[in-house]
Amino acid sequence: MIELRHLRKEFDDVTPLEDVNLTINDGDVIAVIGPSGTGKSTLLRCINMLTPPTSGDIIVNGQTITDKSCDINEVRKKMGMVFQSFNLFGHMTVIENIMNPQITLLGKSRQDAYDYAMELLHKVGLGSKALSYPDELSGGQQQRVAIARTLAMDPDIILFDEPTSALDPSMIGEVQSVIGMLAKTGRTMMIVTHEMDFAKKIATRVLFMDEGGIYDDGTPKQIFDNPQKEKTKRFIHRLSTLQYRITDPEFDFEPIVDDLQSYAEKLLIENSRISKLQLALEGMVMNNLLRISDEPEIYVKVDYSEKKDLLSMEILYKGEHFDPKESENILFKSILEEPTTYYEDEASGDFAYGCTNRIYFEFRWVEE
């Protein structure tokens, strides 16, 4: 169990944490959300004493770690932290990155450290990358290695500081899957994240931070589906997604157009971007998917990340497989011809386009 008592952190020009009182129970999986600059990362760094608080107490399993007599390095052996920027040693191979803390901090033999490191690499799906160097891996793979390195210390508590914020959209899912797997192990976890769908799915408890501390605290259902406090309501409303299920070949597209315009106005998204997204939606759904199926089953989700300034759309569909590149719609094809990132999974039939102007499209085919 972790207790924070009257925790305060002051910097020269700002005081992100004014009077934080919080009890974290063993096995809690806590998502920490809130606007930028409200002290979310500072809270995690204080708990791990990477950023010592100005005043107040932090008590971990009965031990006051803010006490000057506390050996914080011993505490950190059971409190791992995963950062935004991976922090892997570039001159070491993947396996060496995971072996190193076991040998230097836990005193394990090289063989024991190697065996456990390989076990962890297989657990995060990277057993084949053991002898690679970090710069030979994608961002998502590097973050999974960083998680494996943290697990190598067998921590009781893991703190994640925006673990997917430095990743391309196509890599976020692989890291979230690993964290989701860890959430089922009974470890205590705190995750600072701007990915609201992920927070809702993985957390047993959600902390909303504002006004210098914990403004709201509740279950994912309470915070996301039925928020009671005014600032929580405004924040959740601002980050809400647009979702549609289309099952009628004669589907009326106009209400979606109106929704997209209102969505753009509410979130201050430029007309050029929302127009491009609208064209992609019309091109994929109206001009293609609805024409090849008498019984369509299409799911559309539009999301905007304020932190990344990224507008994204995911289209999931059943029925006949369709390659977007084979569309006869000239405007739609012109959008797909200008991606900055692109991938195609032949086995699954998935396509993803990271277009210019901070827009990302993903099309997923679900076999009947």
C-alpha angles and dihedrals in degrees: 000000000000124000127191115196121192091328114189131178123186128186125186095268105018143032107211094174116043108163114348119180115177142152118206113195126213110272095020114145102202126188113202112206138166143111120313115276097028096116102262097136091037089057092055093046090051092051089054091041092235083124107033112219120243091232142343133067135279114198120190116188091336096313119113101224093184088066110106090228092061117107097227093187090064090050092050091057086074096035114066126189130203115200135203094248101050094231094214120162105254094204092056128075119242093261091048091052089058096040095049101073091044091055100039100038105025098033095232122161117254091249094051091045091050094049093050093044091054090048090054094045090055089048091057092042099253105105091125092057097060095114096039123104121238094252089058091062133078119249091257092051092049091052091050089052089050089053091049089051090053091049090052088075091056092230122193090208128040123191118198117197105200092311095186101038095097094049133097112249092252091060100047096083095058092055093044089053091056092048089048089054091051091050088066094056097078096248119142108249137182118190124188104204144158091200100101098183089052092048092050092050101043107034130088089192135023128207117199111201126208140120093043098306148013103341096174136011127186150110119302089255092053095046101039104029103031112016114178104188118081100234091046090052092051093047095048091045091051092052097043119127130226113239131182136178114203119196103146121086087210093053114162107236098187097085089056090052090053091047091051092051092050090045091053093048092048094050096035093241114167117254091235092062098043089047091053091049090049091052091050091049093049092044095051100037109025100033099036122012096042090048095055098047134057090192105037122191107190130160120194127190124182118190137174124203109205092192094054094030087228125149112200138179129194122194117192117186142172130207128047114016114246129193108214090211089065093060116127091210105109096201092049092049091048089058092050091051094064105058122142089200129022138173135177125194107201093191096055100028092235123150128189129186124190099196131193121273093045099291126136127191127189126185119192127187118206115203115230 
